[in-house]
Amino acid sequence: MLDLTNVLAGPFAGYQLALLGADVIKVETPDTGDLARQLGADTALNRRGMGTSFLAQNADARPAVARFSIRFAKAAAY
């Protein structure tokens, strides 16, 4: 399953699907990645892009980085 979502609800759904056996691939933009990488109580982890929110919601996802144009993303989604 390709997880093209960001922050909380989408990654949580991907995590739940991974627990049920799905192979989840988390796709992020190369410049900033998922916003959740910067969220959490531990500022040292946040600076490294490993915020606790991100780690908890994407625990079973394999990482991937992609730069999509809006046209390509719309075509791929449909």
C-alpha positions in Angstrom: 0.0 0.0 0.0 1.4 3.4 -0.9 0.9 5.9 2.0 0.9 9.4 0.5 -0.6 10.9 3.6 0.8 13.3 6.1 0.8 13.9 9.9 -1.7 11.8 11.8 -4.9 10.2 10.4 -3.5 8.8 7.2 -0.3 7.4 8.7 -2.4 5.9 11.6 -4.6 4.1 9.0 -1.5 2.8 7.3 -0.1 1.6 10.6 -3.3 -0.3 11.3 -3.2 -1.9 7.9 0.4 -2.9 8.5 -0.6 -4.6 11.7 -3.1 -6.6 9.6 -0.3 -7.7 7.2 -0.2 -5.0 4.6 3.2 -3.9 3.1 3.1 -0.2 3.7 5.4 2.2 1.8 5.5 5.7 3.2 6.1 8.2 0.4 7.4 11.6 1.4 8.6 14.8 -0.3 12.4 15.0 -0.4 12.7 18.5 1.1 10.5 18.4 4.2 9.1 14.9 4.5 6.1 14.3 6.8 5.4 17.2 9.1 5.1 14.7 12.0 8.9 14.3 11.7 9.1 17.6 13.5 6.5 16.9 16.2 7.1 15.5 19.6 8.3 16.3 23.1 12.0 15.5 22.4 13.4 18.4 20.5 16.7 16.5 19.7 14.6 13.8 17.8 12.5 16.5 16.1 15.7 18.2 14.7 16.8 14.8 13.3 13.4 14.3 11.6 12.4 11.6 14.0 9.7 13.2 16.0 7.9 10.8 18.3 4.6 11.4 16.5 6.2 10.2 13.3 7.9 7.2 14.8 4.7 6.0 16.5 2.5 6.4 13.4 4.9 5.0 10.8 6.5 2.2 12.8 5.8 -0.6 10.2 6.1 1.5 7.0 9.0 1.3 4.6 10.3 4.7 3.6 10.4 6.2 0.1 11.0 9.7 -1.2 9.4 11.1 -4.4 8.9 14.4 -6.0 5.6 14.4 -7.8 4.1 17.1 -10.0 0.5 17.8 -9.3 -0.4 16.5 -12.8 1.4 13.3 -12.2 0.0 12.8 -8.7 -3.6 13.3 -10.0 -3.0 10.9 -12.8 -1.5 8.3 -10.4 -4.4 8.7 -7.9 -7.0 8.0 -10.6 
